[in-house]
Amino acid sequence: MTEARSPLEIVQAFLAAMAVKDYDAGLRYISETCEYTNIPMSTVHGPAGVRAVLEPFFAPTLENEFIILRHAADGPVVFAERLDRHWLPDGWVELPVTGVWEVREGRITVWRDYFDAATILKAWPAP
């Protein structure tokens, strides 16, 4: 991450790493003080908190896609409307999501995802 990347490029690189469940590569983009909130759910902090949410969630997935449909960036803030697709043994599960990130000094310091929890809960396999 020594090269200068725009906040949008940082978010895209983070999502690309998460799509293939490369936690070590993806979490390098998360600051130690990052606040990550799944709006209908909870807030965690830092790379360890993000990993604690994403790793178990992605565990049953065979493949993930994060398709950015629309985005806007203003300074350190990135908004992205996306379609998160998760391939599970029974087929694809799709979730419309809007993410908001703040990127400072090449790291994500704030990340909030807004989605309808009922949409994912009715389609996701029980633990």
C-alpha positions, -999 to +999 in steps of 0.1 A: +000+000+000+029+024-005+015+037-038-011+065-035-046+052-041-078+071-041-103+062-014-125+045-040-095+023-051-089+014-015-125+003-010-124-016-043-092-034-033-106-043+001-138-057-014-118-077-040-098-093-012-129-101+008-146-116-022-120-143-023-118-145+015-082-133+016-086-118+051-049-110+056-048-090+024-081-073+029-076-064+066-045-045+057-069-018+044-086-015+078-072+009+104-067-001+140-093+024+150-118+015+122-155+015+133-174-011+112-212-011+116-237-035+100-265-010+106-292-035+114-268-054+136-237-044+156-206-022+156-170-036+159-136-020+159-103-026+141-091-054+119-098-081+145-134-069+149-140-068+111-125-103+108-147-116+137-178-105+117-168-115+082-150-148+086-179-167+102-204-150+078-184-161+047-175-195+061-203-214+043-198-195+010-182-212-020-178-179-039-186-142-032-191-113-055-194-076-046-209-058-076-207-020-073-237-007-091-232+030-084-206+049-064-198+084-054-167+098-037-161+131-020-127+135-005-122+106+020-158+095+018-170+067-005-206+057-011-213+025-030-246+009-039-238-028-044-252-062-049-235-087-027-238-122-041-229-153-021-227-188-037-238-214-011-243-251-017-279-245-025-273-216-049-268-179-050-280-155-023-282-119-033-283-089-009-287-053-020-263-032+002-252+004+004-218+009+020-203+041+033-166+043+040-141+069+052-105+064+041-076+082+057-039+077+049-047+046+028-068+028+054-105+025+061-114+043+093-152+041+091-174+015+073-211+013+075-233-012+056-270-005+052-292-035+042-325-052+051-316-079+076-348-099+068-337-103+032-305-121+042-319-140+071-346-157+051-321-169+025-291-177+046-286-212+060-291-216+098-259-220+117 
